[in-house]
Amino acid sequence: MRLGLGGALGQLMDAAARAAFRAALGRAADGAMWARGRGWALTIALDELAYYRETNLVMADIARLVIGRLTEEADRLS
């Protein structure tokens, strides 16, 4: 499930699509699982940004997008 949540939480879906995805998962996606997925997606995005920031600007921009989406979601939840 990690790979699915990583894509859902960052790269593939905007906030509305993530909410629909989580709702479709129902009780299978409890708060703890969703938080782990966000953490996993953030770890990958931070690693990608560090690795690509000077060599692949497109990948670095995608990483920044993911980090932004994840921090926006965390702000809404807190």
N, C-alpha and C positions, 0 to 999 in steps of 0.2 A: 504494500500500500504506500510505502514511502515515495516511490517514484511518482505515483499518481498524485499524491498530495503536493509534492515538490512542484510539479508542473502546474497544478491547479492554483497553488498559492503564489506563484510568482510569474512565470513566463507566459503561460497560455491564457490566463483568464483575468478579466478586470474584476472589480469588487462585486458587481452584481452577478457575474457568472460564478464567482467563488461561492457566493451565498446560495445560489441555486444548486451548485454541486454538493455543498455540504448538506443542504436540505434533502437532496435526493439520496444521500447516504444514510440519512435517518440516524438511528441510535448507534450505527456502526462508527460514526465520527463524533465521539464525545470530545469534550473540551481538552482533555489531556492529549488525545491523539492529534487534534488539530494544532495544539501548541508544539508538539514534537515535529509535526510536518513543517510548521513555520520555522522552527529552529534548524531543521535539516536544510530547508530551502535557503535560509539566510547564510548558513555555513558554506554552501556551494557557491552562492552569489559572491560572498566576500572573497573566497578563494579565486573565483574567476576574475573578479575585479583586480586583485593583486597580480595575477598572472598576465592578464591581457591589457592592462591599462596603457601600456606603451607600444604594444605589438599588434593589437587587433582592436581598433576603436569600436567596431560594431559589437563585438562580444563584451567589451567594457561597458558600452552603453546599455546593453541588455542587462548586465549585472546591476548597474545603477538603477534601472527600471525596477528590477525585482526587489532590490533593497528598499527603494522608495515605497513600493506597494506593501511590503511586509511591515515597514515602520508605520505607514498610515493605518494599516489594520490594527497594529498593536496599540496605537494612540486611541483608536475608536473603542477598543476593548478595555482600556484602562480608565 
